[in-house]
């Protein structure tokens, strides 16, 4: 939904239908395995960690990565796609980021600039809106505690690390507002109901693009994640689904998509071609999470770690929320 789907329709869906005559019908999806139930779609836009777990469970079709087209500059696909973008049953198309943003009206003097400021309620008072899920919060809690980025997931694999993360989060309990839909953080910040919020960088960018929004992004500690295409086992039209994946992950399509919403394309050849938003005329490169300036202190989500531990971590997180 929202700006993300609008960008897909303009850059991917409409051009694919025009080129092939194959119509595309979308259904809402907010993550999780339920989409793979009895009335499964032909194609799912799924987070990499979820895709790895569902592939291991035998619910997704292996993908023929060797059939992907070369980059526009002639680079073979396997060399053109970025590291870890090709998994047995999934192909990354976009790299997005969960970031911390703030309402600039709430901090007219000294604004927050680093992830540790999320936990500093003395200097930056006010409600914090966070997604009701463990991802990002655990990493940020350890980062704010001084844990080096490269050690975060190793430490989170231990009870000591989880205890440390939840102890840090506990300090925010009285200031927390939970959100679940991706549009909520923007609304919470713009309405003044939260002074800081986690959210997807593309949503925050689109809010700034559409008007005089007070939202500012903090790139420190951004959590970079892979969004993938997967084809469920038992899909009714797997050939058409794969035809779309080949089209939508080609250099031209990935470039067009990244020029409409501030997410990083999975191909190096596409990243080199990204320039300006087709309507607003804004140079998109400084707004993409994979831009070197923005990614200096980024955390690359360990998708395999989440695939192995998500159920256990989710249970502990929900138990903490409910306390």
Secondary structure, DSSP 8 states (H G I E B T S, - for coil): -HHHHHHHIIIIIHHHHHHH----------SSGGGGSTT--S-EEEEHHHHHHHHHTT-B----GGGS---TTS--HHHHB-TT-EETTEEEEEEEEEEEEEEGGG-SSS---SGGGGG-TTTS-S-EEEESSSTTHHHHHHHHTT--GGGHHHHHTSHHHHHHHHHHHHTTGGGEEEE-STTHHHHHHHTTS-SEEEEEHHHHHHHHHHS---EEEEEEEEEEEEEEEE-BTT-TTHHHHHHHHHHHTSHHHHHHHHTTSS-EESBHHHHTT--B-TTT--B-GGGSTTSTTTTTT-EE--HHHHHHHHHHHHHHHHHHHT-
